[in-house]
Amino acid sequence: MQIAMIGLGRMGRNMARRLVRGRHSVILYDRSQEQAVEAAKEMRGARVATSLEEMSGLLKPPRVVWLMIPAGKPVDDTIDRLEKVLGKKDLVIDGGNSFYKDDIRHARQLGESGIKYMDVGVSGGIWGLKEGYCLMAGGDKKDHNHIEPILKTLAAKEGYLYCGPVGAGHFVKMVHNGIEYGLMAAYGEGFEILHSSPYSANLDLGKIAHLWNRGSVVRSWLLELVEDVFTRDKDLSGIKGYVEDSGEGRWTVEQAIESGVPAPLTAISLFERFRSRKDDSFSDKLQAALRREFGGHAVVDENVKQGRGRSRGAR
């Protein structure tokens, strides 16, 4: 299939690579022209558009455009611009981390011009290029069927699902990320207890993480990343325990309140992230390290605290 990828950051760039490898025809666009040209050099056959107007001209109707840009105003502005350069029956897919109620608004806005809209929640982080992504799609079922070849190429085995009408994909992804907050907090607390115990001098936390992934009930991919983290830095001495949040946890808690669903673990894990920005605990260091491992998110180097360095991202 032919598709345009707008936004060539950590996720968008790797997704474009995977699509090119899957023999799809990919048009690349990023507001940083330099970044788009650099990305194209890595993807034989991909073409670069210097503007959204040029991008539209390079696509054959009905056009398919996939957004991988930050939620909020960047998406709003791009939707406004796309409304002017796309035509009836073209399809816009928001694959970023937008709020599901924004999806409903965007679908209504584009629908007035006859442009179709889907939302696809994407999980897999920087490992998605190799392992495939987990995709949660919302929109018209016919549109989902139309782009299914794209979803199959991007996804891990059995890694995509049609979740329902517009907004459903990002809603499922929102709850997914709320659960992720709680899981990371549990691992962080558990390993801090181990690190602070009377047996800490004898405990290899990386080996414990490895052990727990061999048949235990707490085994997971996150625990594999815990092992990787401790293998490189057993005391997490190079990381400040400052844990960011990218919005989905807040939205999950807000939705729990709106739906009258008790979600104390998710709420507490969110509030603990707020607290981490004032303290610097071992648990927070591990959560910050995990965000770097699965998503390539920047961590605050401990040297920054002492005025000797700066933030660093994924290696």
N, C-alpha and C positions, 0 to 999 in steps of 0.2 A: 504494500500500500504506500501511497504518498502521504506524508505528514510533515507539518512544520513544528519545530520545537522552539518555543519562546522561553528564554531563561536558561543559561548555560553555567549555572553554579555547580555545587557538588553533586546534586541529584540530576539536574537536567542534562548535564554533559554526559554522565555515565549512562543515562537512559537513551540518549541519542546514539551513543556508541553501540549499545545493545541492539537498537533498532537497525543500525547500519549493518551490523554483523548478521542480522536476520534478513538481510537483503531487501529492506524497505527503502524507499526513496525519501531522504530526509533533507528538509530545508532548515537551516540554522539561523536563528535571530537572537541577538542579545543587545541591550542598549549600549554595551561596551563592544564596539566593533572589533577592537583588538582581541577581545576574548573569543568572539565568534570566529575570527580568522584562525586563531590559534587552535581552536577546537576542530575546525574543518581539516587542518593539517593531519590530525590523528584519525580522521574518518574518510577513507577513500570513497569517493562518490557523493559525499554530502556537499550541498551547495549553501553558500552564505547569502543571506538577504541583508542589504544595508538599511532597509526601512520596512515597516509593516506593509506599505503599499507595494514594494517590490516583492515581498514575501507572498502577498496575495496573488500577484501576477505570475509567480513561479508555480503556483498550485493549480491543478486542474479541478474545476467544480465537479461535484460538491467537495469543497475544501475541508480538510481536517487540521485543526490547529490545537496544539497541546501547550498549556501554560505550566511552567515550573518556576514561579516567581513568588516572592513573599506575600503573605496574606494581607488583606486590608487595602490601603490606598494604592499600592502598586498594581494590585489586581483590578481594582475599580477603574483606575486610569487606563489600563490596557484594554479592559472591556469597552470603555468609551471609544477608544481609538479603533478597535476591531469592528465595532458596529458600523464604522464609516467605510471600512475597506473590504468587508466581506459581504456576501450576498445571500439570497434565500437558499435554504437547505444546506448551507455550510454549517460546520459543527465546531464549536469551541469546547475544549475539555480543560477544566482546571484540575491539575494534578498536584497542586501545592497543598498547604495545610489551612485552607480557608474554613471559616465558620459556616456551618450548613445553612443557616438562615441567610447568609450572603449569597449562597448558591441559588436559593429560591428567588432572591431579588435579581441576580444576574440573568437567570433563565427568563424571568418575566421581561426584563429590559431588552435582551436580544430577541426574544420571541416577537416583540412588536415589529421587528425588521425581518422576521421570517428566518432568523438565524437560530439554529438549535444549540443546546447546551447540555453538557454532562459534567459531573464531578467524579473524580477518581482519587480516593485516598491511597497514598503510596507509603508502604513501609519496607524497610530493607537497608536503608542508609547507604553508606559508601560501599557496602558489600554486595549491593544489588546487582552491580555489573557482572560479577562472577556467579553469584548464587541465584540471581533472579529476584524479582520483587513480589511482595504481597500486595495485591490490588483490590480495592473495594469500590465498586462502581455504582453511581446513581444517575438516573436519567430515564429516557424512553428506552424500552427494551429493544425496539428496532434499531436505535442508534448503537446500543451496546452490541447487538449482533453484527452491525456494520463494521465496528472497530475491533471485533474479536481477534482478527489476525494480529493486530497491534498488541492487544492484551496478552495473547499467548506468547508472543516474542519477549515481552518485558517480564512476564511472570515466572516465578519458580514453578515446579511441577505442581499442578492443582492449586496454583497460587493466585487465582483471580475469581471474583464472585460478583454477580449482579445482585445488588442489595435492595433495589427498589427505585422509586421515582427520584427526581432531582433533590439533592441534599442527603440522600440515604448513604451514599458512599463516604462522604466526609463526616457524617454522623457516626458511622461505625468506626472510622479511623479516629475520631475524637475520643470515643470510649476506649479504644485500643490504647491510645496514649495515656489516658487516665490510669488504666491498669498498669501500664509500663512504669508510671510514677511510683505506684505502690510496690511493685516488684523490686525496683532499684533501691527503694528505701529499705526494704526488708533485707536485701543482700548487704547493703551498707551497714545497717545496724548489726547484723550477725557477725560480719567480719570485724567490726570494731570491738565487739565483745571478745572475739578470739584474740585480737591484737592487744587488748588490755588485760588479758587473763593472766593468772599465775604461771600458765604454761607457754606464754607467748614466745619465750626464748627458744623453745623446742618446736614451735609450730611453723611450718612452711605454708603460708596461706595460698600460694600458687598450687602446691601439691594437694591441699585440701579441696580447692576448687576443682582440680582435675579429678580427684577421687569422687566428689559428689556428682560429677557428671557420668559416673560409671554405675548406673543402675539405681541411684537414689531418687526419691520422690521430688527433690528440688532441682533436678538436672534441667538445663536450659541453655540456649545460645548465649544469653546474658552471662551465665556462669562460665561458659567458654571464654568470654571476653574478660571476665574477672581473672581467670588463670593467666591470660595474656598480659593483663595489666601488672599483676604481681610478679610475673616472670621478668619484666623489664625494670620494675621499681618496687621492691618488696615493702618499703615503708611509705611509698607515695610521697617521697620527700620533695619531688619536683613540681607538685601540684598544690594549688590553694583550694581549699574546700568550698568553692563558690559555685553553687549549682543553679544554672539558669533555667527558665521555663519559657517555652515558645508559644504558649497560649492554650493548647488543647486541654491541659489539666484544669485550667481555670474554667474553660467552657464545660468540661465534664461535671465539675462541681456545681456550676450554675444550672446545668440541665438536671442534675440530681435534685436540686432545690425546687426547680420548676415542676418536676415530675413527682415530687414528694417521696423520693427514694433515698433511704439512709445510705450514705457512702462515706463513713467516717475515715476509712483507711485512705481513700483517694484525697479527701480534704486535708487530712493531717500531712500526707506526703507532699502536697502542694505547699502548705504553710511551712513545712520544714525546709523547703527550698528557699522560701523567703528568709527564714532564719539563717540559712547558710551564708547569706551575704553579709552577715554581721559576725558570725563565728567562723571557725576553721577546724572542723572535726575530721577525724579519720573517715567516718562514714560519708561525709560530704566529699572528701577527696576521691573516694572510690566512685561515687555517683558521677562526679565531674569527669573522671577518667573513663567511665563507661559511655558517657555521651560522646566523648571524643572517639571512642573505639567504633561505635555503631553508626554514628552520624557525621564524623569528621568535625564536630563542633569544637571551637576553640576552648582551651583551658587557660586559666590564669596561672602563670608560672609563679612558683613560690618566690623566685628572685624579684618579681615585681614588687612584692610586699616590702622587700628590703632595698628597693631602688636599684637592682642590679640587672634587670632584664625586661622582657616584654611578653605579652600573650603569644601563645603558639597554637596552631591548629593541628590537623592530622598530618602524620608523617607520610 
